[in-house]
Amino acid sequence: MAEVLSQDEIDQLLTAISAGDSRKTSFDNIEVFEDYLTKRKFTPDKPYGIFDKDITICRFFDSGNEAILEDIKRKNEEQGEGNITIPNTNITLINYSFCPQCKTIFSFKEIINYYMNPKPDQRYKQRAYQYREDTRVYCTNCDIYFLPSLIISDGTPKNEVQFLCRVQTINAVEKHFARKNINVLTRNKKNIVQKGGVRAIKNDVFIKDLDEKPTLITNMLQYTPYHLIMNLIAGTNVEKGDLLFNEWS
């Protein structure tokens, strides 16, 4: 005769199953997230994009060039773009982007403008594919490419990841989840919303699910409007129906 479980045993079993299925959708609090960005030693992600293997990556912690970082920060301030601050923290995200040969610096605005109109490369048969996958920046003075970085600073540089533009960030996030057979952002048609003649994408990504991909988390943060960043960190962006980067197109 089969053993009959008591109600208490059934309740305990259901609790254990629910706990096993639960998904952590947010960081515990802003302090934990701040520690994640500044104190956790990131294992460098494999560089995102398709490019030549010997391309130079701008790494602050290899060169330690404070003067270049300050020049970039100052130029961003003058142009009114970049130097992204995280609410309720001392953290600023600063692009670290300069030609490794002639040391010409590139501001946030200049990098974004380049990514919107990159130097044509015959290896990319479709322009749209180059926008998504070509993460290089080209220096016209030296005729060379480089990969920019994104510095995480609390007054002192603490960590760095690869800099990606908006399109590249979306592409990388979608590909990451697709490997887990999950469709997010533009790959989930339910996220596409229309208003008049324009459309937007709902942000259905819990950044805690990207815990092992600091490059993707940090780049998502830098393009999220200041007033929506805390929703992203707290994991409430989905229930509140936040739009990806709050953009209509």
Secondary structure as GFF3:
##gff-version 3
##sequence-region A 1 249
A	DSSP	alpha_helix	7	21	.	.	.	ID=ss1
A	DSSP	alpha_helix	30	38	.	.	.	ID=ss2
A	DSSP	beta_strand	56	57	.	.	.	ID=ss3
A	DSSP	alpha_helix	60	63	.	.	.	ID=ss4
A	DSSP	alpha_helix	66	79	.	.	.	ID=ss5
A	DSSP	beta_strand	84	85	.	.	.	ID=ss6
A	DSSP	beta_strand	92	96	.	.	.	ID=ss7
A	DSSP	alpha_helix	108	116	.	.	.	ID=ss8
A	DSSP	alpha_helix	127	133	.	.	.	ID=ss9
A	DSSP	beta_strand	137	139	.	.	.	ID=ss10
A	DSSP	beta_strand	144	147	.	.	.	ID=ss11
A	DSSP	beta_strand	149	153	.	.	.	ID=ss12
A	DSSP	beta_strand	157	162	.	.	.	ID=ss13
A	DSSP	alpha_helix	166	178	.	.	.	ID=ss14
A	DSSP	three_ten_helix	185	187	.	.	.	ID=ss15
A	DSSP	three_ten_helix	189	191	.	.	.	ID=ss16
A	DSSP	beta_strand	192	195	.	.	.	ID=ss17
A	DSSP	beta_strand	198	201	.	.	.	ID=ss18
A	DSSP	three_ten_helix	207	210	.	.	.	ID=ss19
A	DSSP	alpha_helix	214	223	.	.	.	ID=ss20
A	DSSP	alpha_helix	226	234	.	.	.	ID=ss21
A	DSSP	three_ten_helix	244	246	.	.	.	ID=ss22
###
